[in-house]
Amino acid sequence: MKIQIKLQEKLEIGAKLTKLGNIPEAIEQYFLALELQPNCTDALVALVNIHEKNQELDKAINYQEQEVKLMPKNRDEKVKLGLLMLAMGKAQEAIDYYQQVIAINYEQPAEMYS
């Protein structure tokens, strides 16, 4: 339980630092959260968002790929990865992820657009 409290603390501090614009310190807090729980999707999401906002798309893709590995059936994570790939000019990789999204929800593929 103590690790969970420390983890939540790191995530909250990271979020506050991000809002204040202190990105290097925020990133450090998210790294500390990942040390406490390597599969912490909240920390990964925050790192993706920070790096995407800063146009560091290669780093954003790296963290987004980790999220996809942790949640392989999550359509939103694959759509996000496809969008990042497209932004990097990697159209074929983006298409591959979009096709995976359709395959996950093959019975109702239009639902991903609602």
N, C-alpha and C positions, 0 to 999 in steps of 0.2 A: 504494500500500500504506500510505503514511503517513496518508492520510485515513481509511482503514479502522481503523487503530489509534486515531486521535483519536476517531472515531465511537464505537467500542466503549468507549473511556474515558468519554465523555460519558454513554452509556447506563448504564454501571456506576455512575458517580457519581450519576446521577439516581435509580437504583434504591436506592442506599444512603441518599440524602437522603430519599427517600419513606419508607423504613422507619423513619428517625429522626424523621419527622414534619415535616421542613423542606420543606414543599410548595413555597413560592415559589422556593427555590433549585433544587429538583428540576425544576420546570417550566422554569426558565432553562436547565438542562443539556439538557433535551429539545429546547428551542428551538435551542440550539447544535448539537445533533445534526442537527436538520432543516436548519440552514444548511449543514452539511457534506454532507448527503445529503437533499434535499427529499422524496424518496419513501421515507424510512426508516419502515417500518411498525412497527418496535419502538418508536420514539419516539411515533408516533401512538397505538399501543395503550396505552402508558403514560399519555399525556395523556387519552385517553378514560377510563381507569380512575380517574385522579385526579379529573377533573371529575364523573364519575358518583358517586363516593364522596362528594364535597362537594356533591352535589345541584345542580350547575351543568350541568343537562341540555342547555341550549342549546349550551354549549361542547363538551360530550361529543358531541352530535349532529354538530357541525361537523367534529370530527376523525374521527368514525366515517364520515361521508360521504366524507371524503378517502380513507379506507381502502377503501371500497366502489369508488370510482373507480379505485384502484390495483389492486384485485383483484375485478373485476366478476363472476367466476365462482365466487367463494368464498361458499358458503352461510352459513357461520358469521358472516361480516362483515355479511351482510344480515339475518340473524336478530337479531344484536345491535342493528343499526340499528332494526329493527322494535320491539324491546323498549324502546329509548330513546324512540322515537316514542310508543309506548303509554304510557310513564311520563309523557310530556309532555301526554297527553290527545289526541294526534293519531292517533286510531284508524284513520282511512282511510289515512293514510300508512303506518301499521304493516301494515295489510292488504295494501297495494301491495307492500311489501317481502317479506312472507310469500308472496305469489303469485309473486314473482320467484324465491324460493327453490324453490318447487315446480316452476317452469318450468325451472330449472337441472337439476333432478333428476327430470324428469317420468316417467322409466321406473320409478323406485322412490321415490315421494314419502314413503312411511312411513319410509324410511331416515333422514330428517332428525331423527326422534324417537328413534332408537336410541342 
